[in-house]
């Protein structure tokens, strides 16, 4: 009887299980959806659909009396890429629209505007913004100020004196430089962040189902009754999904650079190191959930709550961590996605900045170790 | 004795939850090589738990399980090397092909090279799965899945083979083939443990362990157990339409332990040897009384204290409908196609008032499709069906109000109480107010559900679940009752009680259609339709089906013989163009 050495038999079992898992992934439509379609969908949503810059804000301009000054002001607003302007002569016409939310702000140019300018007095304009969304309100106000300042500059040059140039207020001029993202494109940090979301999805949601499925279908019993040990079982689950996750990440990064023109300034090596530690944490979490729940429905719910939502909300992907209340900020330190999002944004936009990547990688290694230990402890080779 | 035992179980106890009664309660047993040990008992008796304890998938709280000299609480590797285990549902990956399943288990068991090729040749020949290696396991029939499950557990010839309910949901033909395979293995010296709720399978084992509530109430050769009812079993033949009354009368007698219907006969087990039933007392002195061969089931029921006594309370609680020749259920040329596959082809039958009609057939034969069309759950491609005079597909609502349906699996709400289930189902059938109260009270009284009214339906004992399911189907006093595998997995005592209710209703003119895998259960039917490959290949009373396969070497064929013979005869005949 041909008897293999212990190590070879072990290796054969691992390979057999990996092959089985790959075949199952290939035949399962839901894993295609999660691993193939979802990443692209997310990339396209964040690449084209979502942007945190406001453009074409609906704004009402109330011109109570038509004068050349008011007309040039209107032209300034119309030329601004930030506004979609509606013009009217009475404030009452647009107040309802502000209440209804169809315009985000109202700018009123009073009927004595031109007269006051002619007399050399201060000529105020009134800005009313919808304060129900403070973020938008602030942006609208700032943009309006920008247009106003712009108009003043032009008008003061044209009229030489009739309109006081704004520099007379002071002599400080702010000339900002945006490092790493000179165009201030929100895509440039949203897309690296969405790569983290994709990795969370593949790492946790997909693996959360696979052990639970073995329990639900009763196949785990047959497996456990064979000489298969814990290490083979776990490697048989980890290896295929690690490969799948890394492949999805590769595709996402290439798509980000090629299709969405997000710069990538880091090294491939750094990307591999950071992604691997993150992915191992996610895979361990997914398998841990699956092992504990033994039920696909409960597992997918748990995966959404413990991995997907935190990756969205507590990672700094969309919501600035520094702006969060302190207790929540402390919680974000436990979220692997937090470290991964900041690492990816750094790799894409700044490069191999090890002062950022180093601590993040260490944190990820620590989290992975804890999760992997929990996973090994909870994986039993008996049914109880 | 202990020296040659493969498995020694000493005083094991296993509990799930502190309050719950032990699933396995101080059990001792030994399993020897070269024979089949049957693990027999009703659902919930502890069979699966014991199997898992033997497979070292669980460890006992007290006592010890030793497999081939290795304690199961110790190192698992030597235990796993010496045994193979086929769990319920066979443990197959349904999204892998036959070959891929075999490859996986060969890798796991370290069977390589020449040894692997030999194993494949042997197993594929043995299971006749050779032509299907590229088919997904999920696309195989029940019988083929079972064979593949067996093949996967035999990649490396084990010393001990554990089969957990291998015959559940498998038709009699596949069941018979599986037994032949297992006998071959036993001849090679393998010890086989076969767990089953089918008592007729116990008679095929060398040793049986009869489990009830976690305890072994009998261990030994099945013949020894059967011997306890020797000379106490009788058959009252040729009773025709009176068999149900005779059975009811007989079960009222203290001298009768057990009674069942077999075709047009009634089979009785008496309390004392030498005291045959006195036919004159039941007004059937012209019927023929013969001594019957005692069966394992007779002995099992005797051991558990006999069949439930007394007439079903339904008899007095049921609206009486006079029997007549009227056709109550009718299927006319029912055909159902799924794509280019014809699941049911031109099926016709009639069921008269107060008749029990059984639909039988191997897995995938079209039996369930036919049944679903008759319930109005599936629309036929062509053909028509009528229930109580209403066309199921034109006046579906009216037809459905006249039929009660009891699904195969427990289909009540497990997280609602018994009372809430009764209320819900009576409401669904349009009962409200006083009528609803009356209907619920009637069912509670009939099925003695009173003490359990506020328990969750999911937690009550199986026998009571069965009663509750029947109660929910009967609440609106239907004229027609459809039962889909009503007693699969239920112990013989519960099954007898169930049929006493059905018989009482049939005596009151209710019409019953039933599908079943238990051929014992088919014996209760007035007529049987045998469905195979989408066709109704035979129809008739159980006795006439048995007679149709009678030969010189088989003077008393069983219904199982008839089933297998008719299906095989159909396979032999040239395909009609």
Contacts between the chains, C-beta under 8 A, distances in Angstrom:
chain1	res1	chain2	res2	distance
A	1	B	115	6.8
A	2	B	112	6.2
A	2	B	113	5.4
A	2	B	114	7.0
A	2	B	115	5.9
A	4	B	110	5.7
A	4	B	112	6.5
A	9	B	110	4.3
A	12	B	107	5.2
A	12	B	110	6.3
A	12	B	112	7.2
A	13	B	107	5.9
A	13	B	108	5.3
A	13	B	110	7.4
A	15	B	107	6.8
A	16	B	103	7.0
A	16	B	104	5.4
A	16	B	106	7.7
A	16	B	107	2.6
A	16	B	108	5.9
A	17	B	104	7.4
A	17	B	107	7.6
A	17	B	108	7.6
A	19	B	103	7.6
A	19	B	104	7.6
A	19	B	107	7.8
A	20	B	93	6.7
A	20	B	96	6.6
A	20	B	100	7.1
A	20	B	104	4.9
A	23	B	95	7.5
A	23	B	96	5.7
A	23	B	100	5.9
A	24	B	93	7.0
A	24	B	95	5.4
A	24	B	96	7.0
A	27	B	95	4.7
A	27	B	96	8.0
A	27	B	136	8.0
A	28	B	95	6.6
A	217	B	89	7.3
A	217	B	93	7.9
A	217	B	94	7.2
A	218	B	87	5.4
A	218	B	88	6.5
A	218	B	89	4.6
A	218	B	91	5.8
A	219	B	91	5.2
A	219	B	92	7.1
A	219	B	93	5.9
A	221	B	52	7.7
A	221	B	55	7.9
A	221	B	57	6.4
A	221	B	85	7.3
A	221	B	87	4.0
A	221	B	91	5.7
A	222	B	85	7.0
A	222	B	86	7.1
A	222	B	87	5.5
A	222	B	90	7.7
A	222	B	91	2.6
A	222	B	92	7.6
A	222	B	149	7.9
A	222	B	152	7.2
A	222	B	153	7.6
A	223	B	91	7.5
A	223	B	108	7.3
A	224	B	57	5.8
A	225	B	55	5.1
A	225	B	56	7.8
A	225	B	57	6.5
A	225	B	80	6.5
A	225	B	83	7.1
A	225	B	84	7.0
A	225	B	85	3.8
A	225	B	87	7.7
A	225	B	162	7.9
A	226	B	80	6.2
A	226	B	105	6.8
A	226	B	108	4.2
A	226	B	109	5.9
A	227	B	77	6.1
A	227	B	80	4.7
A	227	B	81	6.0
A	227	B	108	6.6
A	227	B	109	6.5
A	227	B	110	7.1
A	228	B	108	5.2
A	229	B	77	7.9
A	381	B	76	6.2
A	382	B	56	7.2
A	382	B	57	5.3
A	382	B	58	6.1
A	382	B	59	6.8
A	383	B	52	5.9
A	383	B	57	4.5
A	383	B	58	5.6
A	384	B	58	5.5
A	384	B	59	7.6
